[in-house]
Amino acid sequence: MTGRQGLGIVVALVALASSSCGYALAGRGSFLPAYIQTIGIPQFINTTPVYELEQVFTERVRTEFINRGKYKVQPDNTGVDALLTGEILTIQLAPASFTDQQQASRYILTVTARIEFRDLKTNNVLWENPQWVFREEFEATAGTDALDPNAFLAQGSDALERVGAEFAKSIVSAILEAF
């Protein structure tokens, strides 16, 4: 065997070993039991003063599970294999940076929620976080009120949708990838 053949064999063995290392593409892994095919996601509870927050966040979480391609999603808790419940506890808006004139140029929106994902076959909680914290940073727009998240989210029609989509991605990724 020549040195070149030996090197080829070593490279092939390394490639073979690394191809079965157990890693999955980010956003595509799942530790859920194989029998979980249908997930119930009833509307989240909203304890904040932000209007329609629960509707947008619930719908975005449902859509994110559907986009993963493996799961059927229902808006209730009957006839499902697993149940995802959520309660949006708080939403806060705070300035993150300022202009030379001491006006806010960026804001951080922070959402705190209680999330539970339960296997209904075994009645075990597979994933939960009683204080899930999600943060999103935004450019300030003219007239932004740093004390009122409701007014801030109402300014841009897509702001609430964007926050909901990013919130959903973070929740679904945490559940499916067990991070």
Secondary structure, DSSP 8 states (H G I E B T S, - for coil): --HHHHHHHHHHHHHHHHHTS----TTT---S-TT--EEE----EE-SS-TTHHHHHHHHHHHHHHHTSS-EEESSSSS-SEEEEEEEEEEEEEEEEE-TTS-EEEEEEEEEEEEEEEETTTTEEEEEEEEEEEEEEEE--TT--TT-HHHHHHHSTTHHHHHHHHHHHHHHHHHHHT-
